[in-house]
Amino acid sequence: MTSVTASDESERRVAEALSARASGAPRGTPRAARPARTPPGANLTAALLVALLGGAALGTVLALISLLAPGVLPPLG
């Protein structure tokens, strides 16, 4: 069995401090956890929702123009 001496303990603490400093971790605090990533489908869902709302707004504007100002929009057929 080997006994842990005070110098062994201090060497270990110095080594830990140096490795923490080299990795960029602030002193006396543990490393910050990485922020949670968004699920893969979240961006697609947001894009589809924006497209749906944009289409509904455009359709509403065109319907109001055709009702309130007849003849402004060209006929389709």
mmCIF file of the N, C-alpha and C atoms, coordinates in Angstrom:
data_MODEL
# 
_entry.id   MODEL 
# 
loop_
_atom_site.group_PDB 
_atom_site.id 
_atom_site.type_symbol 
_atom_site.label_atom_id 
_atom_site.label_alt_id 
_atom_site.label_comp_id 
_atom_site.label_asym_id 
_atom_site.label_entity_id 
_atom_site.label_seq_id 
_atom_site.pdbx_PDB_ins_code 
_atom_site.Cartn_x 
_atom_site.Cartn_y 
_atom_site.Cartn_z 
_atom_site.occupancy 
_atom_site.B_iso_or_equiv 
_atom_site.pdbx_formal_charge 
_atom_site.auth_seq_id 
_atom_site.auth_comp_id 
_atom_site.auth_asym_id 
_atom_site.auth_atom_id 
_atom_site.pdbx_PDB_model_num 
ATOM 1   N N  . MET A 1 1  ? 0.840   -1.181 0.000   1.00 0.00 ? 1  MET A N  1 
ATOM 2   C CA . MET A 1 1  ? 0.000   0.000  0.000   1.00 0.00 ? 1  MET A CA 1 
ATOM 3   C C  . MET A 1 1  ? 0.879   1.236  0.000   1.00 0.00 ? 1  MET A C  1 
ATOM 4   N N  . THR A 1 2  ? 0.425   2.216  -0.689  1.00 0.00 ? 2  THR A N  1 
ATOM 5   C CA . THR A 1 2  ? 1.159   3.473  -0.681  1.00 0.00 ? 2  THR A CA 1 
ATOM 6   C C  . THR A 1 2  ? 0.345   4.506  0.057   1.00 0.00 ? 2  THR A C  1 
ATOM 7   N N  . SER A 1 3  ? 1.001   5.342  0.756   1.00 0.00 ? 3  SER A N  1 
ATOM 8   C CA . SER A 1 3  ? 0.294   6.394  1.471   1.00 0.00 ? 3  SER A CA 1 
ATOM 9   C C  . SER A 1 3  ? 0.356   7.676  0.653   1.00 0.00 ? 3  SER A C  1 
ATOM 10  N N  . VAL A 1 4  ? -0.705  8.426  0.710   1.00 0.00 ? 4  VAL A N  1 
ATOM 11  C CA . VAL A 1 4  ? -0.775  9.697  -0.003  1.00 0.00 ? 4  VAL A CA 1 
ATOM 12  C C  . VAL A 1 4  ? -0.185  10.766 0.887   1.00 0.00 ? 4  VAL A C  1 
ATOM 13  N N  . THR A 1 5  ? 0.852   11.385 0.393   1.00 0.00 ? 5  THR A N  1 
ATOM 14  C CA . THR A 1 5  ? 1.487   12.438 1.182   1.00 0.00 ? 5  THR A CA 1 
ATOM 15  C C  . THR A 1 5  ? 0.923   13.784 0.767   1.00 0.00 ? 5  THR A C  1 
ATOM 16  N N  . ALA A 1 6  ? 1.277   14.790 1.522   1.00 0.00 ? 6  ALA A N  1 
ATOM 17  C CA . ALA A 1 6  ? 0.795   16.145 1.236   1.00 0.00 ? 6  ALA A CA 1 
ATOM 18  C C  . ALA A 1 6  ? 1.317   16.632 -0.101  1.00 0.00 ? 6  ALA A C  1 
ATOM 19  N N  . SER A 1 7  ? 2.546   16.241 -0.471  1.00 0.00 ? 7  SER A N  1 
ATOM 20  C CA . SER A 1 7  ? 3.104   16.698 -1.753  1.00 0.00 ? 7  SER A CA 1 
ATOM 21  C C  . SER A 1 7  ? 2.384   16.033 -2.922  1.00 0.00 ? 7  SER A C  1 
ATOM 22  N N  . ASP A 1 8  ? 1.984   14.760 -2.748  1.00 0.00 ? 8  ASP A N  1 
ATOM 23  C CA . ASP A 1 8  ? 1.228   14.084 -3.804  1.00 0.00 ? 8  ASP A CA 1 
ATOM 24  C C  . ASP A 1 8  ? -0.116  14.782 -4.023  1.00 0.00 ? 8  ASP A C  1 
ATOM 25  N N  . GLU A 1 9  ? -0.739  15.127 -2.927  1.00 0.00 ? 9  GLU A N  1 
ATOM 26  C CA . GLU A 1 9  ? -2.035  15.808 -3.010  1.00 0.00 ? 9  GLU A CA 1 
ATOM 27  C C  . GLU A 1 9  ? -1.883  17.181 -3.664  1.00 0.00 ? 9  GLU A C  1 
ATOM 28  N N  . SER A 1 10 ? -0.868  17.912 -3.295  1.00 0.00 ? 10 SER A N  1 
ATOM 29  C CA . SER A 1 10 ? -0.685  19.246 -3.872  1.00 0.00 ? 10 SER A CA 1 
ATOM 30  C C  . SER A 1 10 ? -0.322  19.148 -5.353  1.00 0.00 ? 10 SER A C  1 
ATOM 31  N N  . GLU A 1 11 ? 0.463   18.152 -5.729  1.00 0.00 ? 11 GLU A N  1 
ATOM 32  C CA . GLU A 1 11 ? 0.792   17.962 -7.140  1.00 0.00 ? 11 GLU A CA 1 
ATOM 33  C C  . GLU A 1 11 ? -0.459  17.653 -7.959  1.00 0.00 ? 11 GLU A C  1 
ATOM 34  N N  . ARG A 1 12 ? -1.325  16.820 -7.389  1.00 0.00 ? 12 ARG A N  1 
ATOM 35  C CA . ARG A 1 12 ? -2.568  16.482 -8.079  1.00 0.00 ? 12 ARG A CA 1 
ATOM 36  C C  . ARG A 1 12 ? -3.440  17.720 -8.259  1.00 0.00 ? 12 ARG A C  1 
ATOM 37  N N  . ARG A 1 13 ? -3.521  18.550 -7.221  1.00 0.00 ? 13 ARG A N  1 
ATOM 38  C CA . ARG A 1 13 ? -4.338  19.761 -7.306  1.00 0.00 ? 13 ARG A CA 1 
ATOM 39  C C  . ARG A 1 13 ? -3.768  20.757 -8.314  1.00 0.00 ? 13 ARG A C  1 
ATOM 40  N N  . VAL A 1 14 ? -2.441  20.870 -8.369  1.00 0.00 ? 14 VAL A N  1 
ATOM 41  C CA . VAL A 1 14 ? -1.803  21.753 -9.343  1.00 0.00 ? 14 VAL A CA 1 
ATOM 42  C C  . VAL A 1 14 ? -2.068  21.244 -10.757 1.00 0.00 ? 14 VAL A C  1 
ATOM 43  N N  . ALA A 1 15 ? -1.973  19.933 -10.954 1.00 0.00 ? 15 ALA A N  1 
ATOM 44  C CA . ALA A 1 15 ? -2.223  19.353 -12.274 1.00 0.00 ? 15 ALA A CA 1 
ATOM 45  C C  . ALA A 1 15 ? -3.670  19.598 -12.705 1.00 0.00 ? 15 ALA A C  1 
ATOM 46  N N  . GLU A 1 16 ? -4.610  19.449 -11.794 1.00 0.00 ? 16 GLU A N  1 
ATOM 47  C CA . GLU A 1 16 ? -6.017  19.711 -12.120 1.00 0.00 ? 16 GLU A CA 1 
ATOM 48  C C  . GLU A 1 16 ? -6.242  21.187 -12.462 1.00 0.00 ? 16 GLU A C  1 
ATOM 49  N N  . ALA A 1 17 ? -5.606  22.071 -11.697 1.00 0.00 ? 17 ALA A N  1 
ATOM 50  C CA . ALA A 1 17 ? -5.760  23.504 -11.952 1.00 0.00 ? 17 ALA A CA 1 
ATOM 51  C C  . ALA A 1 17 ? -5.174  23.884 -13.303 1.00 0.00 ? 17 ALA A C  1 
ATOM 52  N N  . LEU A 1 18 ? -4.020  23.321 -13.637 1.00 0.00 ? 18 LEU A N  1 
ATOM 53  C CA . LEU A 1 18 ? -3.400  23.617 -14.928 1.00 0.00 ? 18 LEU A CA 1 
ATOM 54  C C  . LEU A 1 18 ? -4.230  23.086 -16.094 1.00 0.00 ? 18 LEU A C  1 
ATOM 55  N N  . SER A 1 19 ? -4.789  21.898 -15.943 1.00 0.00 ? 19 SER A N  1 
ATOM 56  C CA . SER A 1 19 ? -5.611  21.347 -17.033 1.00 0.00 ? 19 SER A CA 1 
ATOM 57  C C  . SER A 1 19 ? -6.908  22.138 -17.179 1.00 0.00 ? 19 SER A C  1 
ATOM 58  N N  . ALA A 1 20 ? -7.459  22.606 -16.068 1.00 0.00 ? 20 ALA A N  1 
ATOM 59  C CA . ALA A 1 20 ? -8.667  23.425 -16.149 1.00 0.00 ? 20 ALA A CA 1 
ATOM 60  C C  . ALA A 1 20 ? -8.368  24.770 -16.801 1.00 0.00 ? 20 ALA A C  1 
ATOM 61  N N  . ARG A 1 21 ? -7.221  25.332 -16.477 1.00 0.00 ? 21 ARG A N  1 
ATOM 62  C CA . ARG A 1 21 ? -6.839  26.614 -17.069 1.00 0.00 ? 21 ARG A CA 1 
ATOM 63  C C  . ARG A 1 21 ? -6.562  26.457 -18.562 1.00 0.00 ? 21 ARG A C  1 
ATOM 64  N N  . ALA A 1 22 ? -5.951  25.349 -18.952 1.00 0.00 ? 22 ALA A N  1 
ATOM 65  C CA . ALA A 1 22 ? -5.648  25.107 -20.364 1.00 0.00 ? 22 ALA A CA 1 
ATOM 66  C C  . ALA A 1 22 ? -6.915  24.898 -21.168 1.00 0.00 ? 22 ALA A C  1 
ATOM 67  N N  . SER A 1 23 ? -7.928  24.332 -20.544 1.00 0.00 ? 23 SER A N  1 
ATOM 68  C CA . SER A 1 23 ? -9.186  24.094 -21.266 1.00 0.00 ? 23 SER A CA 1 
ATOM 69  C C  . SER A 1 23 ? -10.071 25.333 -21.293 1.00 0.00 ? 23 SER A C  1 
ATOM 70  N N  . GLY A 1 24 ? -9.698  26.386 -20.586 1.00 0.00 ? 24 GLY A N  1 
ATOM 71  C CA . GLY A 1 24 ? -10.455 27.623 -20.610 1.00 0.00 ? 24 GLY A CA 1 
ATOM 72  C C  . GLY A 1 24 ? -11.543 27.708 -19.568 1.00 0.00 ? 24 GLY A C  1 
ATOM 73  N N  . ALA A 1 25 ? -11.609 26.770 -18.670 1.00 0.00 ? 25 ALA A N  1 
ATOM 74  C CA . ALA A 1 25 ? -12.627 26.807 -17.624 1.00 0.00 ? 25 ALA A CA 1 
ATOM 75  C C  . ALA A 1 25 ? -12.260 27.881 -16.607 1.00 0.00 ? 25 ALA A C  1 
ATOM 76  N N  . PRO A 1 26 ? -13.238 28.644 -16.120 1.00 0.00 ? 26 PRO A N  1 
ATOM 77  C CA . PRO A 1 26 ? -12.933 29.657 -15.104 1.00 0.00 ? 26 PRO A CA 1 
ATOM 78  C C  . PRO A 1 26 ? -12.495 29.011 -13.799 1.00 0.00 ? 26 PRO A C  1 
ATOM 79  N N  . ARG A 1 27 ? -11.738 29.755 -13.020 1.00 0.00 ? 27 ARG A N  1 
ATOM 80  C CA . ARG A 1 27 ? -11.233 29.215 -11.759 1.00 0.00 ? 27 ARG A CA 1 
ATOM 81  C C  . ARG A 1 27 ? -12.341 29.004 -10.748 1.00 0.00 ? 27 ARG A C  1 
ATOM 82  N N  . GLY A 1 28 ? -12.247 27.886 -10.049 1.00 0.00 ? 28 GLY A N  1 
ATOM 83  C CA . GLY A 1 28 ? -13.144 27.636 -8.931  1.00 0.00 ? 28 GLY A CA 1 
ATOM 84  C C  . GLY A 1 28 ? -14.555 27.233 -9.320  1.00 0.00 ? 28 GLY A C  1 
ATOM 85  N N  . THR A 1 29 ? -14.860 27.168 -10.600 1.00 0.00 ? 29 THR A N  1 
ATOM 86  C CA . THR A 1 29 ? -16.192 26.759 -11.007 1.00 0.00 ? 29 THR A CA 1 
ATOM 87  C C  . THR A 1 29 ? -16.078 25.594 -11.974 1.00 0.00 ? 29 THR A C  1 
ATOM 88  N N  . PRO A 1 30 ? -17.043 24.688 -11.941 1.00 0.00 ? 30 PRO A N  1 
ATOM 89  C CA . PRO A 1 30 ? -17.006 23.576 -12.886 1.00 0.00 ? 30 PRO A CA 1 
ATOM 90  C C  . PRO A 1 30 ? -17.320 24.071 -14.296 1.00 0.00 ? 30 PRO A C  1 
ATOM 91  N N  . ARG A 1 31 ? -16.992 23.273 -15.257 1.00 0.00 ? 31 ARG A N  1 
ATOM 92  C CA . ARG A 1 31 ? -17.279 23.639 -16.643 1.00 0.00 ? 31 ARG A CA 1 
ATOM 93  C C  . ARG A 1 31 ? -18.782 23.771 -16.848 1.00 0.00 ? 31 ARG A C  1 
ATOM 94  N N  . ALA A 1 32 ? -19.143 24.731 -17.668 1.00 0.00 ? 32 ALA A N  1 
ATOM 95  C CA . ALA A 1 32 ? -20.559 24.918 -17.977 1.00 0.00 ? 32 ALA A CA 1 
ATOM 96  C C  . ALA A 1 32 ? -21.008 23.821 -18.936 1.00 0.00 ? 32 ALA A C  1 
ATOM 97  N N  . ALA A 1 33 ? -22.212 23.355 -18.724 1.00 0.00 ? 33 ALA A N  1 
ATOM 98  C CA . ALA A 1 33 ? -22.760 22.333 -19.612 1.00 0.00 ? 33 ALA A CA 1 
ATOM 99  C C  . ALA A 1 33 ? -23.124 22.964 -20.948 1.00 0.00 ? 33 ALA A C  1 
ATOM 100 N N  . ARG A 1 34 ? -23.045 22.178 -22.002 1.00 0.00 ? 34 ARG A N  1 
ATOM 101 C CA . ARG A 1 34 ? -23.413 22.685 -23.320 1.00 0.00 ? 34 ARG A CA 1 
ATOM 102 C C  . ARG A 1 34 ? -24.921 22.937 -23.355 1.00 0.00 ? 34 ARG A C  1 
ATOM 103 N N  . PRO A 1 35 ? -25.338 23.993 -24.036 1.00 0.00 ? 35 PRO A N  1 
ATOM 104 C CA . PRO A 1 35 ? -26.770 24.256 -24.106 1.00 0.00 ? 35 PRO A CA 1 
ATOM 105 C C  . PRO A 1 35 ? -27.486 23.139 -24.860 1.00 0.00 ? 35 PRO A C  1 
ATOM 106 N N  . ALA A 1 36 ? -28.714 22.916 -24.478 1.00 0.00 ? 36 ALA A N  1 
ATOM 107 C CA . ALA A 1 36 ? -29.491 21.858 -25.112 1.00 0.00 ? 36 ALA A CA 1 
ATOM 108 C C  . ALA A 1 36 ? -29.760 22.207 -26.568 1.00 0.00 ? 36 ALA A C  1 
ATOM 109 N N  . ARG A 1 37 ? -29.642 21.225 -27.423 1.00 0.00 ? 37 ARG A N  1 
ATOM 110 C CA . ARG A 1 37 ? -29.883 21.449 -28.845 1.00 0.00 ? 37 ARG A CA 1 
ATOM 111 C C  . ARG A 1 37 ? -31.378 21.304 -29.126 1.00 0.00 ? 37 ARG A C  1 
ATOM 112 N N  . THR A 1 38 ? -31.828 22.036 -30.132 1.00 0.00 ? 38 THR A N  1 
ATOM 113 C CA . THR A 1 38 ? -33.224 21.938 -30.506 1.00 0.00 ? 38 THR A CA 1 
ATOM 114 C C  . THR A 1 38 ? -33.446 20.638 -31.259 1.00 0.00 ? 38 THR A C  1 
ATOM 115 N N  . PRO A 1 39 ? -34.642 20.073 -31.178 1.00 0.00 ? 39 PRO A N  1 
ATOM 116 C CA . PRO A 1 39 ? -34.917 18.836 -31.911 1.00 0.00 ? 39 PRO A CA 1 
ATOM 117 C C  . PRO A 1 39 ? -34.770 19.071 -33.409 1.00 0.00 ? 39 PRO A C  1 
ATOM 118 N N  . PRO A 1 40 ? -34.399 18.042 -34.181 1.00 0.00 ? 40 PRO A N  1 
ATOM 119 C CA . PRO A 1 40 ? -34.153 18.216 -35.601 1.00 0.00 ? 40 PRO A CA 1 
ATOM 120 C C  . PRO A 1 40 ? -35.357 18.748 -36.384 1.00 0.00 ? 40 PRO A C  1 
ATOM 121 N N  . GLY A 1 41 ? -36.571 18.416 -36.003 1.00 0.00 ? 41 GLY A N  1 
ATOM 122 C CA . GLY A 1 41 ? -37.739 18.850 -36.746 1.00 0.00 ? 41 GLY A CA 1 
ATOM 123 C C  . GLY A 1 41 ? -38.267 20.212 -36.347 1.00 0.00 ? 41 GLY A C  1 
ATOM 124 N N  . ALA A 1 42 ? -37.661 20.859 -35.361 1.00 0.00 ? 42 ALA A N  1 
ATOM 125 C CA . ALA A 1 42 ? -38.184 22.134 -34.864 1.00 0.00 ? 42 ALA A CA 1 
ATOM 126 C C  . ALA A 1 42 ? -38.063 23.232 -35.912 1.00 0.00 ? 42 ALA A C  1 
ATOM 127 N N  . ASN A 1 43 ? -36.947 23.292 -36.631 1.00 0.00 ? 43 ASN A N  1 
ATOM 128 C CA . ASN A 1 43 ? -36.777 24.320 -37.647 1.00 0.00 ? 43 ASN A CA 1 
ATOM 129 C C  . ASN A 1 43 ? -37.744 24.115 -38.799 1.00 0.00 ? 43 ASN A C  1 
ATOM 130 N N  . LEU A 1 44 ? -37.966 22.871 -39.177 1.00 0.00 ? 44 LEU A N  1 
ATOM 131 C CA . LEU A 1 44 ? -38.906 22.577 -40.254 1.00 0.00 ? 44 LEU A CA 1 
ATOM 132 C C  . LEU A 1 44 ? -40.317 22.950 -39.838 1.00 0.00 ? 44 LEU A C  1 
ATOM 133 N N  . THR A 1 45 ? -40.679 22.654 -38.612 1.00 0.00 ? 45 THR A N  1 
ATOM 134 C CA . THR A 1 45 ? -42.009 22.994 -38.120 1.00 0.00 ? 45 THR A CA 1 
ATOM 135 C C  . THR A 1 45 ? -42.217 24.500 -38.114 1.00 0.00 ? 45 THR A C  1 
ATOM 136 N N  . ALA A 1 46 ? -41.215 25.239 -37.667 1.00 0.00 ? 46 ALA A N  1 
ATOM 137 C CA . ALA A 1 46 ? -41.319 26.697 -37.640 1.00 0.00 ? 46 ALA A CA 1 
ATOM 138 C C  . ALA A 1 46 ? -41.428 27.259 -39.056 1.00 0.00 ? 46 ALA A C  1 
ATOM 139 N N  . ALA A 1 47 ? -40.664 26.707 -39.997 1.00 0.00 ? 47 ALA A N  1 
ATOM 140 C CA . ALA A 1 47 ? -40.712 27.185 -41.379 1.00 0.00 ? 47 ALA A CA 1 
ATOM 141 C C  . ALA A 1 47 ? -42.081 26.915 -42.001 1.00 0.00 ? 47 ALA A C  1 
ATOM 142 N N  . LEU A 1 48 ? -42.639 25.751 -41.744 1.00 0.00 ? 48 LEU A N  1 
ATOM 143 C CA . LEU A 1 48 ? -43.961 25.437 -42.288 1.00 0.00 ? 48 LEU A CA 1 
ATOM 144 C C  . LEU A 1 48 ? -45.040 26.318 -41.668 1.00 0.00 ? 48 LEU A C  1 
ATOM 145 N N  . LEU A 1 49 ? -44.914 26.615 -40.401 1.00 0.00 ? 49 LEU A N  1 
ATOM 146 C CA . LEU A 1 49 ? -45.886 27.483 -39.744 1.00 0.00 ? 49 LEU A CA 1 
ATOM 147 C C  . LEU A 1 49 ? -45.821 28.899 -40.305 1.00 0.00 ? 49 LEU A C  1 
ATOM 148 N N  . VAL A 1 50 ? -44.614 29.405 -40.537 1.00 0.00 ? 50 VAL A N  1 
ATOM 149 C CA . VAL A 1 50 ? -44.468 30.740 -41.127 1.00 0.00 ? 50 VAL A CA 1 
ATOM 150 C C  . VAL A 1 50 ? -45.041 30.763 -42.535 1.00 0.00 ? 50 VAL A C  1 
ATOM 151 N N  . ALA A 1 51 ? -44.780 29.724 -43.318 1.00 0.00 ? 51 ALA A N  1 
ATOM 152 C CA . ALA A 1 51 ? -45.317 29.658 -44.683 1.00 0.00 ? 51 ALA A CA 1 
ATOM 153 C C  . ALA A 1 51 ? -46.848 29.600 -44.669 1.00 0.00 ? 51 ALA A C  1 
ATOM 154 N N  . LEU A 1 52 ? -47.413 28.854 -43.747 1.00 0.00 ? 52 LEU A N  1 
ATOM 155 C CA . LEU A 1 52 ? -48.872 28.760 -43.649 1.00 0.00 ? 52 LEU A CA 1 
ATOM 156 C C  . LEU A 1 52 ? -49.480 30.106 -43.269 1.00 0.00 ? 52 LEU A C  1 
ATOM 157 N N  . LEU A 1 53 ? -48.901 30.765 -42.289 1.00 0.00 ? 53 LEU A N  1 
ATOM 158 C CA . LEU A 1 53 ? -49.425 32.068 -41.875 1.00 0.00 ? 53 LEU A CA 1 
ATOM 159 C C  . LEU A 1 53 ? -49.241 33.119 -42.968 1.00 0.00 ? 53 LEU A C  1 
ATOM 160 N N  . GLY A 1 54 ? -48.124 33.075 -43.681 1.00 0.00 ? 54 GLY A N  1 
ATOM 161 C CA . GLY A 1 54 ? -47.901 34.000 -44.789 1.00 0.00 ? 54 GLY A CA 1 
ATOM 162 C C  . GLY A 1 54 ? -48.890 33.775 -45.913 1.00 0.00 ? 54 GLY A C  1 
ATOM 163 N N  . GLY A 1 55 ? -49.167 32.532 -46.233 1.00 0.00 ? 55 GLY A N  1 
ATOM 164 C CA . GLY A 1 55 ? -50.147 32.212 -47.275 1.00 0.00 ? 55 GLY A CA 1 
ATOM 165 C C  . GLY A 1 55 ? -51.551 32.644 -46.877 1.00 0.00 ? 55 GLY A C  1 
ATOM 166 N N  . ALA A 1 56 ? -51.894 32.451 -45.616 1.00 0.00 ? 56 ALA A N  1 
ATOM 167 C CA . ALA A 1 56 ? -53.217 32.877 -45.151 1.00 0.00 ? 56 ALA A CA 1 
ATOM 168 C C  . ALA A 1 56 ? -53.347 34.399 -45.209 1.00 0.00 ? 56 ALA A C  1 
ATOM 169 N N  . ALA A 1 57 ? -52.285 35.108 -44.837 1.00 0.00 ? 57 ALA A N  1 
ATOM 170 C CA . ALA A 1 57 ? -52.325 36.572 -44.893 1.00 0.00 ? 57 ALA A CA 1 
ATOM 171 C C  . ALA A 1 57 ? -52.426 37.058 -46.334 1.00 0.00 ? 57 ALA A C  1 
ATOM 172 N N  . LEU A 1 58 ? -51.673 36.470 -47.248 1.00 0.00 ? 58 LEU A N  1 
ATOM 173 C CA . LEU A 1 58 ? -51.735 36.861 -48.660 1.00 0.00 ? 58 LEU A CA 1 
ATOM 174 C C  . LEU A 1 58 ? -53.109 36.569 -49.248 1.00 0.00 ? 58 LEU A C  1 
ATOM 175 N N  . GLY A 1 59 ? -53.662 35.426 -48.929 1.00 0.00 ? 59 GLY A N  1 
ATOM 176 C CA . GLY A 1 59 ? -54.996 35.086 -49.410 1.00 0.00 ? 59 GLY A CA 1 
ATOM 177 C C  . GLY A 1 59 ? -56.053 36.047 -48.891 1.00 0.00 ? 59 GLY A C  1 
ATOM 178 N N  . THR A 1 60 ? -55.941 36.423 -47.632 1.00 0.00 ? 60 THR A N  1 
ATOM 179 C CA . THR A 1 60 ? -56.893 37.370 -47.049 1.00 0.00 ? 60 THR A CA 1 
ATOM 180 C C  . THR A 1 60 ? -56.791 38.734 -47.719 1.00 0.00 ? 60 THR A C  1 
ATOM 181 N N  . VAL A 1 61 ? -55.568 39.190 -47.967 1.00 0.00 ? 61 VAL A N  1 
ATOM 182 C CA . VAL A 1 61 ? -55.375 40.487 -48.635 1.00 0.00 ? 61 VAL A CA 1 
ATOM 183 C C  . VAL A 1 61 ? -55.948 40.452 -50.044 1.00 0.00 ? 61 VAL A C  1 
ATOM 184 N N  . LEU A 1 62 ? -55.685 39.401 -50.794 1.00 0.00 ? 62 LEU A N  1 
ATOM 185 C CA . LEU A 1 62 ? -56.219 39.300 -52.157 1.00 0.00 ? 62 LEU A CA 1 
ATOM 186 C C  . LEU A 1 62 ? -57.744 39.215 -52.150 1.00 0.00 ? 62 LEU A C  1 
ATOM 187 N N  . ALA A 1 63 ? -58.314 38.511 -51.197 1.00 0.00 ? 63 ALA A N  1 
ATOM 188 C CA . ALA A 1 63 ? -59.772 38.416 -51.107 1.00 0.00 ? 63 ALA A CA 1 
ATOM 189 C C  . ALA A 1 63 ? -60.378 39.783 -50.784 1.00 0.00 ? 63 ALA A C  1 
ATOM 190 N N  . LEU A 1 64 ? -59.770 40.526 -49.872 1.00 0.00 ? 64 LEU A N  1 
ATOM 191 C CA . LEU A 1 64 ? -60.282 41.853 -49.544 1.00 0.00 ? 64 LEU A CA 1 
ATOM 192 C C  . LEU A 1 64 ? -60.159 42.809 -50.726 1.00 0.00 ? 64 LEU A C  1 
ATOM 193 N N  . ILE A 1 65 ? -59.064 42.735 -51.458 1.00 0.00 ? 65 ILE A N  1 
ATOM 194 C CA . ILE A 1 65 ? -58.910 43.595 -52.631 1.00 0.00 ? 65 ILE A CA 1 
ATOM 195 C C  . ILE A 1 65 ? -59.984 43.278 -53.665 1.00 0.00 ? 65 ILE A C  1 
ATOM 196 N N  . SER A 1 66 ? -60.228 41.996 -53.906 1.00 0.00 ? 66 SER A N  1 
ATOM 197 C CA . SER A 1 66 ? -61.224 41.629 -54.926 1.00 0.00 ? 66 SER A CA 1 
ATOM 198 C C  . SER A 1 66 ? -62.631 41.996 -54.477 1.00 0.00 ? 66 SER A C  1 
ATOM 199 N N  . LEU A 1 67 ? -62.896 42.015 -53.180 1.00 0.00 ? 67 LEU A N  1 
ATOM 200 C CA . LEU A 1 67 ? -64.223 42.397 -52.703 1.00 0.00 ? 67 LEU A CA 1 
ATOM 201 C C  . LEU A 1 67 ? -64.407 43.911 -52.642 1.00 0.00 ? 67 LEU A C  1 
ATOM 202 N N  . LEU A 1 68 ? -63.390 44.615 -52.173 1.00 0.00 ? 68 LEU A N  1 
ATOM 203 C CA . LEU A 1 68 ? -63.531 46.045 -51.937 1.00 0.00 ? 68 LEU A CA 1 
ATOM 204 C C  . LEU A 1 68 ? -63.211 46.900 -53.167 1.00 0.00 ? 68 LEU A C  1 
ATOM 205 N N  . ALA A 1 69 ? -62.404 46.380 -54.073 1.00 0.00 ? 69 ALA A N  1 
ATOM 206 C CA . ALA A 1 69 ? -62.046 47.129 -55.276 1.00 0.00 ? 69 ALA A CA 1 
ATOM 207 C C  . ALA A 1 69 ? -62.182 46.201 -56.489 1.00 0.00 ? 69 ALA A C  1 
ATOM 208 N N  . PRO A 1 70 ? -63.387 45.945 -56.931 1.00 0.00 ? 70 PRO A N  1 
ATOM 209 C CA . PRO A 1 70 ? -63.554 45.025 -58.074 1.00 0.00 ? 70 PRO A CA 1 
ATOM 210 C C  . PRO A 1 70 ? -62.900 45.598 -59.334 1.00 0.00 ? 70 PRO A C  1 
ATOM 211 N N  . GLY A 1 71 ? -62.304 44.714 -60.112 1.00 0.00 ? 71 GLY A N  1 
ATOM 212 C CA . GLY A 1 71 ? -61.648 45.124 -61.354 1.00 0.00 ? 71 GLY A CA 1 
ATOM 213 C C  . GLY A 1 71 ? -60.188 45.455 -61.197 1.00 0.00 ? 71 GLY A C  1 
ATOM 214 N N  . VAL A 1 72 ? -59.672 45.555 -59.968 1.00 0.00 ? 72 VAL A N  1 
ATOM 215 C CA . VAL A 1 72 ? -58.257 45.876 -59.762 1.00 0.00 ? 72 VAL A CA 1 
ATOM 216 C C  . VAL A 1 72 ? -57.386 44.659 -60.094 1.00 0.00 ? 72 VAL A C  1 
ATOM 217 N N  . LEU A 1 73 ? -57.814 43.499 -59.681 1.00 0.00 ? 73 LEU A N  1 
ATOM 218 C CA . LEU A 1 73 ? -57.067 42.289 -59.968 1.00 0.00 ? 73 LEU A CA 1 
ATOM 219 C C  . LEU A 1 73 ? -57.493 41.750 -61.333 1.00 0.00 ? 73 LEU A C  1 
ATOM 220 N N  . PRO A 1 74 ? -56.551 41.197 -62.109 1.00 0.00 ? 74 PRO A N  1 
ATOM 221 C CA . PRO A 1 74 ? -56.919 40.662 -63.437 1.00 0.00 ? 74 PRO A CA 1 
ATOM 222 C C  . PRO A 1 74 ? -57.732 39.375 -63.290 1.00 0.00 ? 74 PRO A C  1 
ATOM 223 N N  . PRO A 1 75 ? -58.638 39.124 -64.216 1.00 0.00 ? 75 PRO A N  1 
ATOM 224 C CA . PRO A 1 75 ? -59.395 37.875 -64.157 1.00 0.00 ? 75 PRO A CA 1 
ATOM 225 C C  . PRO A 1 75 ? -58.505 36.678 -64.459 1.00 0.00 ? 75 PRO A C  1 
ATOM 226 N N  . LEU A 1 76 ? -58.805 35.560 -63.833 1.00 0.00 ? 76 LEU A N  1 
ATOM 227 C CA . LEU A 1 76 ? -57.985 34.370 -64.023 1.00 0.00 ? 76 LEU A CA 1 
ATOM 228 C C  . LEU A 1 76 ? -58.394 33.552 -65.248 1.00 0.00 ? 76 LEU A C  1 
ATOM 229 N N  . GLY A 1 77 ? -59.620 33.658 -65.683 1.00 0.00 ? 77 GLY A N  1 
ATOM 230 C CA . GLY A 1 77 ? -60.075 32.787 -66.751 1.00 0.00 ? 77 GLY A CA 1 
ATOM 231 C C  . GLY A 1 77 ? -60.471 33.464 -67.929 1.00 0.00 ? 77 GLY A C  1 
# 
